[in-house]
Amino acid sequence: MSTTEEAARALKSLKDEEWRTLAGLERVSFSYGTGDIGRLSRVSRLPIERVKFSLDSLTRKELASRRGGGFSLTKRGVEAMALKDYVRKDLIFALGPIIAKGKESDVYEAVTEEGTQYALKFYKIGRTSFTSVKKKRASEGTGIRSWMAANYEAAKREYHALRKLAGLSRAFPAVVGYSRSTVLLQQISGVRLSQRPYLEDPASAERTIFESMRLAYVKAKLVNADLSEYNVLTNGSSVWLIDWPQAVDASHPNSAELLMHDVVAISRFFKRAYGAEAAEEQVHSFVIGKKSSLD
């Protein structure tokens, strides 16, 4: 069972004092990396004995961990708090099966009480790198703050990027909300272009991608900055541009270079995989609004 599934299972068993202790752990983990029982007692506004009792339970469930003379929040603890937040806001009722597993995130199906299905993305940046770094460092607190900050920031950036893109094109997934290291999204039934699936009209699919890039740049002032066949989904007829945590503003000093990288990555993939031809310089001029059409 994954850490995410374990986090979901923990929701029903945690008492109010344990949630308050987790919230205190989150604050001290961000600020200091670790916190002793006295500091946690002050932050959570709980008596020391109640904090001790809660920490015993949380460490057994691997939602918290002991670090020398202190304690810190674990990734499982972060995910439990995010799930609790969505449940509290009536955004989700249950966590379903895993939909996709990537290098930096896992995506699970999430269901509302009415049966609406969403995709819940859990960022896991540094799932291996920070583990190795932690073993090499004398002070573990820095590593804890690093992975927490990286995952929280990625979720926040993707949420705000997709909010800017909302309503511009059906090729941009709708975003419902975010909490800590997670983003709640419209669920899309499709496969990555990298799998070279059958496309009803490859040229039309490529055109839709470029038109969507234009809308993102001209209307939302955004450049994906890492667009490729690995973050485009398709069901054979429609396409969706996913993964926006690294998006940069059009005013960014490297935006032109990053946009050209995206154009080249997409055009060369379609040429290799589907034999579609696109003049990269002309496409770039279209995306930034200098040309009115791709023709």
C-alpha positions, -999 to 999 in steps of 0.1 A, spaced: 0 0 0 13 34 -10 20 63 15 -10 81 -1 -33 52 6 -20 49 41 -26 86 46 -62 81 34 -67 53 59 -55 74 88 -82 100 83 -109 82 102 -87 72 132 -72 106 141 -86 126 170 -88 163 172 -57 166 193 -37 146 168 -48 169 140 -38 199 161 -4 184 167 0 177 130 -8 213 122 18 223 147 43 199 132 37 215 98 45 249 111 77 239 129 88 216 100 86 246 76 103 270 100 129 248 117 129 214 101 121 198 135 104 208 168 107 196 203 77 188 225 78 221 243 77 241 210 49 218 196 29 224 228 31 261 224 23 261 187 -6 236 189 -18 252 222 -21 218 238 -7 206 272 27 188 269 13 155 280 -14 156 253 13 164 227 34 135 239 4 112 236 -5 125 201 31 122 189 33 86 200 2 78 179 13 99 149 48 83 148 33 48 149 11 57 119 42 73 102 25 107 99 53 121 120 89 110 127 114 115 154 145 135 144 171 134 171 156 153 200 126 166 180 99 156 156 89 165 121 61 160 96 64 131 71 52 131 35 24 108 47 14 134 73 14 161 47 -9 140 24 -32 132 53 -36 169 61 -44 177 25 -70 150 22 -86 162 55 -87 197 40 -106 185 9 -130 164 29 -137 194 53 -145 216 22 -168 188 8 -147 187 -23 -140 149 -21 -156 120 -3 -133 91 -11 -99 84 -27 -100 59 -56 -73 40 -74 -41 54 -88 -44 68 -123 -9 77 -132 26 75 -116 53 99 -127 88 110 -117 75 139 -96 39 132 -89 12 105 -85 -24 110 -96 -53 93 -79 -90 92 -87 -110 112 -61 -148 110 -58 -174 134 -44 -203 122 -23 -225 127 -54 -202 105 -75 -183 131 -95 -148 119 -103 -118 142 -101 -81 136 -104 -61 144 -73 -24 150 -80 1 144 -52 35 161 -58 64 139 -47 93 159 -59 125 145 -45 110 111 -37 145 97 -42 169 127 -43 160 141 -9 163 106 7 199 104 -5 207 139 5 192 133 40 217 105 46 246 127 37 237 157 59 244 161 95 214 183 99 182 167 86 161 198 92 173 215 60 163 185 39 128 184 55 122 220 47 135 215 11 112 187 1 82 203 18 88 237 1 94 221 -33 62 201 -32 40 229 -17 54 254 -42 48 231 -72 11 225 -63 6 262 -57 22 272 -90 2 247 -110 -31 257 -94 -25 294 -101 -13 287 -137 -45 267 -144 -66 294 -129 -52 318 -154 -59 294 -182 -94 287 -171 -120 291 -199 -95 298 -226 -95 264 -242 -109 229 -235 -73 218 -239 -65 231 -205 -77 209 -176 -101 226 -152 -86 230 -117 -109 226 -86 -85 235 -58 -52 228 -41 -40 220 -6 -4 217 5 14 194 -20 -17 184 -40 -39 198 -68 -75 187 -74 -83 186 -112 -108 177 -138 -104 140 -145 -93 133 -181 -95 99 -198 -66 98 -221 -30 86 -226 2 105 -231 13 114 -266 46 98 -258 29 64 -261 22 73 -298 -15 65 -297 -38 65 -327 -49 100 -336 -79 106 -358 -62 136 -374 -26 142 -363 -23 176 -381 -55 188 -363 -42 176 -329 -9 194 -335 -27 226 -345 -49 225 -314 -17 223 -293 -2 253 -310 -35 273 -308 -37 265 -271 -1 276 -266 -10 309 -283 -40 314 -260 -18 307 -230 8 332 -242 -14 360 -256 -43 358 -231 -29 344 -199 7 356 -205 21 321 -197 46 298 -212 45 261 -202 83 260 -203 85 222 -204 60 211 -230 66 178 -248 48 146 -258 51 136 -221 27 162 -208 0 161 -235 -29 137 -231 -52 125 -259 -82 102 -263 -76 100 -301 -96 131 -310 -91 157 -283 -58 168 -266 -51 183 -232 -20 201 -221 -12 190 -185 16 197 -159 20 235 -154 41 239 -122 71 252 -141 52 277 -162 67 312 -165 52 345 -172 56 359 -207 76 388 -192 103 363 -179 137 371 -194 140 335 -208 103 332 -219 112 335 -257 138 307 -254 115 285 -233 86 290 -257 108 281 -287 118 250 -268 81 240 -264 74 247 -301 104 226 -312 96 197 -289 60 194 -301 67 199 -338 96 175 -339 76 148 -320 47 151 -345 71 148 -374 88 117 -359 56 100 -347 29 110 -372 48 126 -402 32 160 -396 52 189 -408 54 223 -391 77 253 -398 90 260 -364 98 297 -369 63 303 -383 47 284 -355 66 305 -330 55 337 -347 19 325 -345 21 315 -309 34 349 -298 7 367 -318 29 381 -347 10 359 -372 -27 356 -373 -28 320 -385 -7 289 -389 -13 288 -427 
